[in-house]
C-alpha cells in the first residue's frame, strides 16, 4: 500500500490521535547507541553531532533532554510523496502559537508538541480536518 497523496483527502481523513505518555529528545554519541536501547527509543536520527533519540520521558533519567513533549499521530496512511500536508498542519499550529516537531514515518506523520500545548494542538488539528470535510461537502 503506497499511501494517500491527495491533500484534500489527507486533511479530511487525518484523524489526529494523542499517544499516551510524554517523550523527550536527547542526543548520545554514535558509539553509545547500544547502551541506550534499554530506554526503548521510538525514534532515532544520526546527525554529525551524535544520534538524536526520542524516548519516553520516564526512560530519560541521566540524559540531557528536551522538555517533555506529547506525540500526536495522524492516523491516515500518508504517502512520503504527498505534497502540502506538513505545511497545512504546521500553519494550523502556527496560528495557535504551538511549536511542532514532525517525524514522518512510512505510514504516518507524528507531531511532537510541548506537553502544555497538547490539548490545544489536538483541537487545532481536528478543526483543520473538520474544515476540510465541510469544504468537501460544499462542492
Secondary structure, DSSP 8 states (H G I E B T S, - for coil): ---B--HHHHHHT--EEE-SS-EEEEEE-GGGGGGGGGG--SEEEEETTEEEEEEEGGG-TTS-B---EEEEEE-S-B-TT--SHHHHHHHHHHHTT---EEEE-SS-EEEEEEGGGHHHHHHHHHHHHHHHHHHHHT-
